[in-house]
Amino acid sequence: MTVAPQSAAAPAALLDAREVRGQLSPRRYTTLAAEIPAKVLKIQPKEGGAFKAGQTLITFDCAMQQSQLERAQAAIQAANITLEANQEMIKHAAIGKVELQVSQAEALKAQAEAKAARTVVSKCRVIAPFSGRVAEQKVREEQFVQTGQALLDIIDDSVLELEFIAPSSWLPSLRGNGAVRVRVDDTGKTYNARVSRLGARVDPVSQSIKVAAVIEGRPAELMAGMSGRVSNVTGN
Protein backbone atom coordinates (compact mmCIF):
# COMPACT_ATOMS: atom_id res chain seq x y z
CA MET A 1 0.00 0.00 0.00
CA THR A 2 1.50 3.35 -1.06
CA VAL A 3 0.97 6.01 1.57
CA ALA A 4 1.90 9.67 1.54
CA PRO A 5 4.90 10.15 3.82
CA GLN A 6 4.33 11.47 7.33
CA SER A 7 6.27 14.49 8.55
CA ALA A 8 9.61 13.77 10.21
CA ALA A 9 8.23 14.07 13.77
CA ALA A 10 8.88 11.95 16.82
CA PRO A 11 6.65 8.88 17.23
CA ALA A 12 5.02 10.52 20.25
CA ALA A 13 3.66 13.29 18.02
CA LEU A 14 1.75 10.77 15.93
CA LEU A 15 0.15 9.27 19.03
CA ASP A 16 -1.64 12.54 19.78
CA ALA A 17 -2.31 13.48 16.15
CA ARG A 18 -5.74 14.83 15.30
CA GLU A 19 -4.88 14.80 11.59
CA VAL A 20 -2.54 12.75 9.39
CA ARG A 21 -1.59 12.89 5.72
CA GLY A 22 -3.33 10.61 3.25
CA GLN A 23 -3.22 9.91 -0.48
CA LEU A 24 -5.87 8.87 -2.99
CA SER A 25 -5.08 5.69 -4.91
CA PRO A 26 -6.99 3.58 -7.44
CA ARG A 27 -8.29 0.31 -6.06
CA ARG A 28 -6.68 -1.63 -8.93
CA TYR A 29 -3.65 -0.74 -11.04
CA THR A 30 -1.00 -2.59 -12.99
CA THR A 31 1.65 -2.29 -15.68
CA LEU A 32 1.00 -4.23 -18.88
CA ALA A 33 4.09 -5.67 -20.57
CA ALA A 34 4.82 -7.28 -23.94
CA GLU A 35 4.74 -11.08 -23.96
CA ILE A 36 6.35 -11.37 -27.40
CA PRO A 37 8.92 -9.33 -29.38
CA ALA A 38 6.99 -7.44 -32.05
CA LYS A 39 6.25 -4.06 -33.63
CA VAL A 40 3.38 -2.01 -32.20
CA LEU A 41 0.71 -1.36 -34.80
CA LYS A 42 -2.01 0.37 -32.80
CA ILE A 43 -2.59 1.74 -29.31
CA GLN A 44 -6.16 2.56 -28.36
CA PRO A 45 -7.07 4.43 -26.23
CA LYS A 46 -4.24 6.87 -25.79
CA GLU A 47 -2.91 8.15 -22.49
CA GLY A 48 -5.74 9.30 -20.23
CA GLY A 49 -8.38 7.44 -22.24
CA ALA A 50 -10.98 5.10 -20.77
CA PHE A 51 -11.49 1.44 -21.71
CA LYS A 52 -13.63 -1.56 -20.82
CA ALA A 53 -12.57 -4.96 -19.51
CA GLY A 54 -11.71 -7.27 -22.42
CA GLN A 55 -11.01 -4.41 -24.83
CA THR A 56 -7.91 -4.58 -27.05
CA LEU A 57 -5.50 -1.90 -25.90
CA ILE A 58 -2.48 -2.68 -28.10
CA THR A 59 -2.22 -4.57 -31.39
CA PHE A 60 1.12 -5.94 -32.63
CA ASP A 61 2.30 -6.71 -36.16
CA CYS A 62 2.19 -10.52 -36.09
CA ALA A 63 2.37 -11.45 -39.78
CA MET A 64 5.27 -13.82 -39.13
CA GLN A 65 3.61 -15.43 -36.10
CA GLN A 66 0.39 -15.88 -38.08
CA SER A 67 2.25 -17.59 -40.92
CA GLN A 68 3.91 -19.92 -38.43
CA LEU A 69 0.48 -20.84 -37.08
CA GLU A 70 -0.80 -21.57 -40.59
CA ARG A 71 2.25 -23.75 -41.23
CA ALA A 72 1.61 -25.64 -37.97
CA GLN A 73 -2.03 -26.18 -38.91
CA ALA A 74 -0.98 -27.54 -42.31
CA ALA A 75 1.45 -29.89 -40.54
CA ILE A 76 -1.49 -31.27 -38.52
CA GLN A 77 -3.37 -32.07 -41.72
CA ALA A 78 -0.34 -33.81 -43.22
CA ALA A 79 0.29 -35.81 -40.04
CA ASN A 80 -3.37 -36.85 -39.82
CA ILE A 81 -3.36 -38.02 -43.45
CA THR A 82 -0.30 -40.15 -42.78
CA LEU A 83 -1.80 -41.54 -39.59
CA GLU A 84 -5.09 -42.46 -41.26
CA ALA A 85 -3.23 -44.15 -44.08
CA ASN A 86 -1.09 -46.14 -41.65
CA GLN A 87 -4.15 -47.16 -39.64
CA GLU A 88 -5.59 -48.69 -42.80
CA MET A 89 -2.32 -50.29 -43.85
CA ILE A 90 -1.77 -52.01 -40.52
CA LYS A 91 -5.14 -53.73 -40.90
CA HIS A 92 -3.67 -55.45 -43.93
CA ALA A 93 -0.29 -56.04 -42.26
CA ALA A 94 1.32 -53.71 -44.81
CA ILE A 95 3.29 -51.91 -42.09
CA GLY A 96 4.49 -52.75 -38.61
CA LYS A 97 3.28 -51.39 -35.25
CA VAL A 98 6.36 -49.23 -34.91
CA GLU A 99 5.54 -47.28 -38.06
CA LEU A 100 1.98 -46.74 -36.82
CA GLN A 101 3.23 -45.56 -33.44
CA VAL A 102 5.64 -43.16 -35.09
CA SER A 103 2.84 -41.66 -37.19
CA GLN A 104 0.69 -41.31 -34.05
CA ALA A 105 3.53 -39.52 -32.31
CA GLU A 106 4.03 -37.23 -35.30
CA ALA A 107 0.33 -36.32 -35.24
CA LEU A 108 0.54 -35.46 -31.53
CA LYS A 109 3.70 -33.45 -32.14
CA ALA A 110 2.00 -31.45 -34.89
CA GLN A 111 -0.95 -30.70 -32.59
CA ALA A 112 1.37 -29.53 -29.82
CA GLU A 113 3.28 -27.24 -32.19
CA ALA A 114 0.03 -25.77 -33.48
CA LYS A 115 -1.14 -25.16 -29.93
CA ALA A 116 2.11 -23.35 -29.16
CA ALA A 117 1.73 -21.25 -32.32
CA ARG A 118 -1.85 -20.33 -31.37
CA THR A 119 -0.63 -19.26 -27.93
CA VAL A 120 1.95 -16.96 -29.50
CA VAL A 121 -0.65 -15.43 -31.84
CA SER A 122 -2.97 -14.82 -28.87
CA LYS A 123 -0.23 -12.55 -27.45
CA CYS A 124 -0.47 -10.31 -30.51
CA ARG A 125 -3.18 -8.31 -28.75
CA VAL A 126 -2.92 -6.82 -25.28
CA ILE A 127 -6.30 -7.14 -23.59
CA ALA A 128 -7.54 -4.99 -20.72
CA PRO A 129 -7.86 -7.11 -17.56
CA PHE A 130 -10.37 -4.67 -16.05
CA SER A 131 -12.21 -1.46 -16.92
CA GLY A 132 -10.30 1.73 -16.27
CA ARG A 133 -8.05 4.37 -17.79
CA VAL A 134 -4.57 4.56 -19.28
CA ALA A 135 -2.39 6.32 -16.70
CA GLU A 136 0.83 6.29 -18.74
CA GLN A 137 1.73 5.19 -22.26
CA LYS A 138 5.30 3.90 -22.31
CA VAL A 139 5.65 3.00 -26.02
CA ARG A 140 4.59 4.45 -29.37
CA GLU A 141 3.04 3.03 -32.52
CA GLU A 142 5.57 1.60 -35.01
CA GLN A 143 8.00 0.99 -32.12
CA PHE A 144 9.55 -2.48 -31.81
CA VAL A 145 9.29 -3.87 -28.30
CA GLN A 146 10.97 -6.79 -26.56
CA THR A 147 9.44 -9.47 -24.36
CA GLY A 148 8.86 -8.09 -20.88
CA GLN A 149 9.03 -4.45 -21.95
CA ALA A 150 6.51 -2.21 -20.15
CA LEU A 151 3.76 -0.91 -22.44
CA LEU A 152 1.03 0.79 -20.41
CA ASP A 153 0.28 1.72 -16.82
CA ILE A 154 -3.45 1.28 -16.29
CA ILE A 155 -5.69 2.07 -13.33
CA ASP A 156 -9.24 1.35 -12.25
CA ASP A 157 -10.28 4.65 -10.65
CA SER A 158 -14.00 3.84 -10.47
CA VAL A 159 -13.34 3.56 -6.72
CA LEU A 160 -10.73 5.72 -5.02
CA GLU A 161 -9.14 4.56 -1.80
CA LEU A 162 -7.73 6.94 0.77
CA GLU A 163 -4.51 5.43 2.14
CA PHE A 164 -2.90 6.75 5.30
CA ILE A 165 -1.02 5.81 8.46
CA ALA A 166 -3.09 6.41 11.59
CA PRO A 167 -2.11 6.40 15.25
CA SER A 168 -3.16 3.20 16.98
CA SER A 169 -5.28 5.32 19.34
CA TRP A 170 -7.71 5.72 16.41
CA LEU A 171 -8.34 1.97 16.25
CA PRO A 172 -11.52 1.86 18.41
CA SER A 173 -13.35 4.32 16.16
CA LEU A 174 -11.85 2.91 12.95
CA ARG A 175 -13.14 -0.52 13.92
CA GLY A 176 -16.42 0.94 15.14
CA ASN A 177 -18.10 3.38 12.77
CA GLY A 178 -15.07 3.39 10.46
CA ALA A 179 -15.68 6.99 9.43
CA VAL A 180 -12.95 9.50 8.56
CA ARG A 181 -12.82 12.81 6.71
CA VAL A 182 -10.19 14.09 4.31
CA ARG A 183 -9.60 17.66 3.21
CA VAL A 184 -7.98 17.32 -0.21
CA ASP A 185 -5.31 19.93 -0.94
CA ASP A 186 -5.97 19.93 -4.69
CA THR A 187 -9.70 20.77 -4.42
CA GLY A 188 -9.88 22.53 -1.06
CA LYS A 189 -12.93 20.43 -0.20
CA THR A 190 -13.61 17.94 2.59
CA TYR A 191 -14.93 14.45 1.79
CA ASN A 192 -16.29 11.60 3.88
CA ALA A 193 -14.72 8.16 3.65
CA ARG A 194 -15.31 4.81 5.29
CA VAL A 195 -12.59 2.37 6.32
CA SER A 196 -12.34 -0.62 3.96
CA ARG A 197 -9.38 -2.40 5.55
CA LEU A 198 -6.81 -2.11 8.29
CA GLY A 199 -3.19 -3.20 8.27
CA ALA A 200 -2.32 -6.57 9.75
CA ARG A 201 -0.31 -5.15 12.64
CA VAL A 202 0.47 -2.04 14.66
CA ASP A 203 4.01 -0.72 14.25
CA PRO A 204 5.50 -1.08 17.75
CA VAL A 205 7.88 1.90 17.38
CA SER A 206 5.51 4.58 16.05
CA GLN A 207 2.36 2.86 17.43
CA SER A 208 0.68 3.41 14.08
CA ILE A 209 -1.23 1.29 11.58
CA LYS A 210 -1.86 1.39 7.83
CA VAL A 211 -5.45 2.17 6.84
CA ALA A 212 -7.42 2.24 3.59
CA ALA A 213 -10.80 3.97 3.31
CA VAL A 214 -13.18 4.40 0.36
CA ILE A 215 -14.29 7.90 -0.59
CA GLU A 216 -18.08 8.07 -0.48
CA GLY A 217 -19.93 8.93 -3.68
CA ARG A 218 -16.87 9.03 -5.97
CA PRO A 219 -16.80 12.82 -6.60
CA ALA A 220 -15.85 13.53 -10.21
CA GLU A 221 -13.22 16.13 -9.35
CA LEU A 222 -11.08 13.67 -7.40
CA MET A 223 -8.17 11.92 -9.10
CA ALA A 224 -5.67 9.28 -8.04
CA GLY A 225 -2.52 10.84 -6.62
CA MET A 226 -4.26 13.72 -4.84
CA SER A 227 -3.51 14.04 -1.13
CA GLY A 228 -4.77 15.82 1.93
CA ARG A 229 -5.31 15.89 5.68
CA VAL A 230 -7.24 13.00 7.22
CA SER A 231 -9.12 13.42 10.47
CA ASN A 232 -10.79 10.86 12.71
CA VAL A 233 -14.52 11.70 12.86
CA THR A 234 -15.00 10.73 16.50
CA GLY A 235 -11.78 12.45 17.46
CA ASN A 236 -13.04 15.89 16.50
C-alpha positions in Angstrom: 0.0 0.0 0.0 1.5 3.3 -1.1 1.0 6.0 1.6 1.9 9.7 1.5 4.9 10.2 3.8 4.3 11.5 7.3 6.3 14.5 8.5 9.6 13.8 10.2 8.2 14.1 13.8 8.9 12.0 16.8 6.7 8.9 17.2 5.0 10.5 20.3 3.7 13.3 18.0 1.7 10.8 15.9 0.1 9.3 19.0 -1.6 12.5 19.8 -2.3 13.5 16.1 -5.7 14.8 15.3 -4.9 14.8 11.6 -2.5 12.8 9.4 -1.6 12.9 5.7 -3.3 10.6 3.2 -3.2 9.9 -0.5 -5.9 8.9 -3.0 -5.1 5.7 -4.9 -7.0 3.6 -7.4 -8.3 0.3 -6.1 -6.7 -1.6 -8.9 -3.7 -0.7 -11.0 -1.0 -2.6 -13.0 1.7 -2.3 -15.7 1.0 -4.2 -18.9 4.1 -5.7 -20.6 4.8 -7.3 -23.9 4.7 -11.1 -24.0 6.4 -11.4 -27.4 8.9 -9.3 -29.4 7.0 -7.4 -32.1 6.3 -4.1 -33.6 3.4 -2.0 -32.2 0.7 -1.4 -34.8 -2.0 0.4 -32.8 -2.6 1.7 -29.3 -6.2 2.6 -28.4 -7.1 4.4 -26.2 -4.2 6.9 -25.8 -2.9 8.2 -22.5 -5.7 9.3 -20.2 -8.4 7.4 -22.2 -11.0 5.1 -20.8 -11.5 1.4 -21.7 -13.6 -1.6 -20.8 -12.6 -5.0 -19.5 -11.7 -7.3 -22.4 -11.0 -4.4 -24.8 -7.9 -4.6 -27.0 -5.5 -1.9 -25.9 -2.5 -2.7 -28.1 -2.2 -4.6 -31.4 1.1 -5.9 -32.6 2.3 -6.7 -36.2 2.2 -10.5 -36.1 2.4 -11.4 -39.8 5.3 -13.8 -39.1 3.6 -15.4 -36.1 0.4 -15.9 -38.1 2.2 -17.6 -40.9 3.9 -19.9 -38.4 0.5 -20.8 -37.1 -0.8 -21.6 -40.6 2.2 -23.7 -41.2 1.6 -25.6 -38.0 -2.0 -26.2 -38.9 -1.0 -27.5 -42.3 1.4 -29.9 -40.5 -1.5 -31.3 -38.5 -3.4 -32.1 -41.7 -0.3 -33.8 -43.2 0.3 -35.8 -40.0 -3.4 -36.9 -39.8 -3.4 -38.0 -43.4 -0.3 -40.1 -42.8 -1.8 -41.5 -39.6 -5.1 -42.5 -41.3 -3.2 -44.2 -44.1 -1.1 -46.1 -41.7 -4.1 -47.2 -39.6 -5.6 -48.7 -42.8 -2.3 -50.3 -43.8 -1.8 -52.0 -40.5 -5.1 -53.7 -40.9 -3.7 -55.5 -43.9 -0.3 -56.0 -42.3 1.3 -53.7 -44.8 3.3 -51.9 -42.1 4.5 -52.8 -38.6 3.3 -51.4 -35.2 6.4 -49.2 -34.9 5.5 -47.3 -38.1 2.0 -46.7 -36.8 3.2 -45.6 -33.4 5.6 -43.2 -35.1 2.8 -41.7 -37.2 0.7 -41.3 -34.1 3.5 -39.5 -32.3 4.0 -37.2 -35.3 0.3 -36.3 -35.2 0.5 -35.5 -31.5 3.7 -33.4 -32.1 2.0 -31.5 -34.9 -1.0 -30.7 -32.6 1.4 -29.5 -29.8 3.3 -27.2 -32.2 0.0 -25.8 -33.5 -1.1 -25.2 -29.9 2.1 -23.4 -29.2 1.7 -21.3 -32.3 -1.9 -20.3 -31.4 -0.6 -19.3 -27.9 2.0 -17.0 -29.5 -0.6 -15.4 -31.8 -3.0 -14.8 -28.9 -0.2 -12.6 -27.4 -0.5 -10.3 -30.5 -3.2 -8.3 -28.8 -2.9 -6.8 -25.3 -6.3 -7.1 -23.6 -7.5 -5.0 -20.7 -7.9 -7.1 -17.6 -10.4 -4.7 -16.1 -12.2 -1.5 -16.9 -10.3 1.7 -16.3 -8.1 4.4 -17.8 -4.6 4.6 -19.3 -2.4 6.3 -16.7 0.8 6.3 -18.7 1.7 5.2 -22.3 5.3 3.9 -22.3 5.6 3.0 -26.0 4.6 4.4 -29.4 3.0 3.0 -32.5 5.6 1.6 -35.0 8.0 1.0 -32.1 9.6 -2.5 -31.8 9.3 -3.9 -28.3 11.0 -6.8 -26.6 9.4 -9.5 -24.4 8.9 -8.1 -20.9 9.0 -4.4 -21.9 6.5 -2.2 -20.1 3.8 -0.9 -22.4 1.0 0.8 -20.4 0.3 1.7 -16.8 -3.5 1.3 -16.3 -5.7 2.1 -13.3 -9.2 1.4 -12.3 -10.3 4.6 -10.7 -14.0 3.8 -10.5 -13.3 3.6 -6.7 -10.7 5.7 -5.0 -9.1 4.6 -1.8 -7.7 6.9 0.8 -4.5 5.4 2.1 -2.9 6.7 5.3 -1.0 5.8 8.5 -3.1 6.4 11.6 -2.1 6.4 15.3 -3.2 3.2 17.0 -5.3 5.3 19.3 -7.7 5.7 16.4 -8.3 2.0 16.2 -11.5 1.9 18.4 -13.3 4.3 16.2 -11.8 2.9 12.9 -13.1 -0.5 13.9 -16.4 0.9 15.1 -18.1 3.4 12.8 -15.1 3.4 10.5 -15.7 7.0 9.4 -13.0 9.5 8.6 -12.8 12.8 6.7 -10.2 14.1 4.3 -9.6 17.7 3.2 -8.0 17.3 -0.2 -5.3 19.9 -0.9 -6.0 19.9 -4.7 -9.7 20.8 -4.4 -9.9 22.5 -1.1 -12.9 20.4 -0.2 -13.6 17.9 2.6 -14.9 14.5 1.8 -16.3 11.6 3.9 -14.7 8.2 3.7 -15.3 4.8 5.3 -12.6 2.4 6.3 -12.3 -0.6 4.0 -9.4 -2.4 5.6 -6.8 -2.1 8.3 -3.2 -3.2 8.3 -2.3 -6.6 9.7 -0.3 -5.1 12.6 0.5 -2.0 14.7 4.0 -0.7 14.2 5.5 -1.1 17.7 7.9 1.9 17.4 5.5 4.6 16.1 2.4 2.9 17.4 0.7 3.4 14.1 -1.2 1.3 11.6 -1.9 1.4 7.8 -5.4 2.2 6.8 -7.4 2.2 3.6 -10.8 4.0 3.3 -13.2 4.4 0.4 -14.3 7.9 -0.6 -18.1 8.1 -0.5 -19.9 8.9 -3.7 -16.9 9.0 -6.0 -16.8 12.8 -6.6 -15.9 13.5 -10.2 -13.2 16.1 -9.4 -11.1 13.7 -7.4 -8.2 11.9 -9.1 -5.7 9.3 -8.0 -2.5 10.8 -6.6 -4.3 13.7 -4.8 -3.5 14.0 -1.1 -4.8 15.8 1.9 -5.3 15.9 5.7 -7.2 13.0 7.2 -9.1 13.4 10.5 -10.8 10.9 12.7 -14.5 11.7 12.9 -15.0 10.7 16.5 -11.8 12.5 17.5 -13.0 15.9 16.5 
